[in-house]
Amino acid sequence: MDDEPLILAFCCHYCAYAAADLAGSMRLQYPNNVRILRLPCTGKLEVNYLMAAFERGVDGVIVAGCLEGGCHYLEGNLRAKKRVGRARQLLAEIGLEPERLEMFNLSSADGPRFAEIVTTMAERLKRLGKSPLRPDPDRLQQNVQEMSRQAEALLAGDKR
Amino acid sequence: MIVADRKKIPEIRDMIQRHDRVLLVGCGTCVTVCLAGGEREVGILGAALRMSLKLAGRPGVVVDECTIERQCEDAFIDILALRAREYDAICSLGCGAGVQALAERFPKMPVYPGLNTQFMGILESQGVWTEKCSGCGNCRLGEFMGICPITRCAKRLLNGPCGGSRDGKCEVNADMDCGWQLIADRAEALGTVDRLQTIVPPNDWSTGLDGGPRKVVREDQCIAGLGPKA
């Protein structure tokens, strides 16, 4: 685990999260160093979520939303696309490679595509190396668990 | 409202990196509305600066965040007074007035600007703000059909348009409307084109910034003996 890049994937409940589930059901192999955070829609994503992820030391972030034109909330994924663009600009200003963050679009039926996205990102991050902001492994695990809890709390809040 | 945009991260980092504890202070008024210096932007900038400082070899610098309702008024800055003692420097995400109000309130503390204050303007469309007022101190919008030639004509002509007006656009920039075309069109719509026949005399610029910083005093509102706080 320590040598593998840690990837955080912000996944839309309606597509990428289901696609990840499908990839599992299909017994598809993909790197296991990805941690999935479920969002009600990628439109829920804020730039500060992405900054928080990198500040806590993850090596790369995937934002996975519905196909363009197919958002359950009409245009949440298009908003996310712009926010990801802004976050990438900020990463460049900070001095981190913007390629560590990318948005992908897929449908809930795209299990193989989900596996492919994670594989692509894992390979890219291996090439880029670990994030220079990465803390020690225990701390990193704690950070990711904390983010996961926060994401689930957000989701629970949205259901109320 | 006052419109501003954020300085680049390296510029802000270079200003603050000699300090050990820095408080980022956002403003809940104009710069929140123009998405430059409100609570959300302070959060984003805080994380970005901490990362940038770490990468620049200054991981020990503490960058904390807070946002007050209005930076340009001492009463609102009061709530910062106790907290500010814990820091070596402040980086303000307010407009230039906010930065200076903080500097006056905390005379022994360096205060740095995180934003570039741009202009007084309005929201043209989501994410787009345009300049509308130069704050010249002598509003003559009544003479110009509610469209300011001082702000919206690149040459500040009071008797326009000039020869550089082409198809309603300014010669300075093809994307910029000719202010005088806008004035003429609006005069036509209002049926007041005849008013544009009058030659406007030269402006009195003494009410503007050229005479030094200005002050507005309302004697009836002043409370004797209450000066700025130490």
Interface residues (C-beta under 8 A of the other chain):
Chain A: E46 V47 N48 M51 A52 F54 E55 L90 E93 I94 G95 L96 P132 L133
Chain B: K8 I9 P10 R40 G43 I44 A47 A48 R50 M51 S52 K54 L55 A56
